[in-house]
Amino acid sequence: MKKFMKKLLVAAVVLVVLYATATGGFYFAMCQGPDFFARTMRHLPDISFLVFPLKPLWMNARKGTLRVGDAAPDFALESTDHKSHFQLSSVRGQEPVVLVFGSYT
């Protein structure tokens, strides 16, 4: 019985280490760019979203440092027809600019 308990303890420790390593790997992927993150997450089975704390990891990895009232960081966007670009810094100091993050569909 003592050998069984020892094997059970070793198995539990191995599972905890594997779980912690996988969770750390997911957090690392979430801190990378969208392409790397997408390549990583597309391989996960659906059950992973129930087993691992992916939402809290995502919220922490992507929280950023901007606060209400801070100026938006500069960025550039390509038009849908790929013929022109928009850069936020090109309109700084002009009319107020409203940034809407979301979907209109």
N, C-alpha and C positions, 0 to 999 in steps of 0.2 A: 504494500500500500504506500510505503514511503517513496519508492521509486516512481510510482504513478504520479504522486503529488509533485515530485521534483520535475518530471517531464511536463506536467501540466503547467507548472510555474515557468519553465523555460519556454514553452509554446506561447504562454501569455505575454512574456517579455518580448519575444520575437514579433508577435502581432502588434504590440504597442509601438515598437521601434519602426516596423514597416508602415504603420498608420501615420506616425509622426513624420517619417521621411516623405511619404506620399503627400501629406498635407503641406509640408514645406516646399515640395516640388510644385504643387499647385499655386502656392503663394508666389513663388519665384516666377512662374509663367504669367501670373496676373500682373506682376510688376513690369513685365516686358511690353514691347509694342503690340499692337493689335494683330499683326500677321503671325508672330510667334505664339501669342496666346490662342489664336484660332486654330493653328496647326496642332497645338497641344490638346485643346479641349474637344476637338472633333473625334478624338479616339476614345473618349470616356463613355462607358455605358451609362444609361439613364439612372441606374441604381446608385451611381457615384454621388448624384445630387442629394440622395437621402442619407448616405453614409458619411460623407465629408462635409465640414462646415464651409461650403463654398461661398455662400452669400456673405457671411461676416468677413471672410478672407478678402472677397472682392471689394467690399465697402472700405476695408482698411487699406488695401493696396492701391485703390484709385481715389482716395479721399482728396488728394492734392493739398495745396497750401493756400489757395485763394480764400478770401473772406468777403463777406458782403461789403460792398463799397470799393473793393480793389479794382484797379483797371484790368480789363481782360488782356491776357497775353496775346501777342501778335500771332497771326496764323494766316495761311494762304489756302484757298479752295479753288479747285478747278471746276469750270462750268460743266454741265451735263453733256454738252456737245464737244467737250475737250478742246475748244477753240480759244478760250480766254480764262483768265485767273482773277480772283478777287483777293486782295490782301487787306487785312484790317487796318494796318498802319497807314494805308493810303487815304483813309477817311478820318483819321484822328484829328481832332480840333475843328472839324466841320460840324454839320448838323448832328444831333444826338443819334447814336447808332443803337439799335435794339437787337440783341442776340437771342434768338428763340431756339432752344434745344428741345427737339421733340419731333413728332410726326404729324403731318397734316392729313394722313390717310385714315 
